[in-house]
Amino acid sequence: SKDDDDSSFVVGEWPQFRGPNRDNISREPGLLSQWPEGGPELAWKQSGLGQGYSSVAVAKGKVYTMGNRNDEEYLIALD
């Protein structure tokens, strides 16, 4: 089925909810099989995007998410 097809996977992208195949499995090489004590080092952080519970998608060098500011919803893309 199309859901099991890895042909659209691009290393470093998480283009939809729950990942490339919507299974929460990353096929990215070099990931740790166990986290160090205290967790992994924080790679980046962004604030001021608004309130909400949106996940993120990563595709073509951008991070996409949604946030609510002043009772309006925004689709947000970050480089």
Secondary structure, DSSP 4 states (H G I P E B T S, - for coil): -GGG--TT--TT-B-STTTTTTSS----TT--SSPPTT-PPP------S-BS----EEETTEEEEEEEETTEEEEEEE-
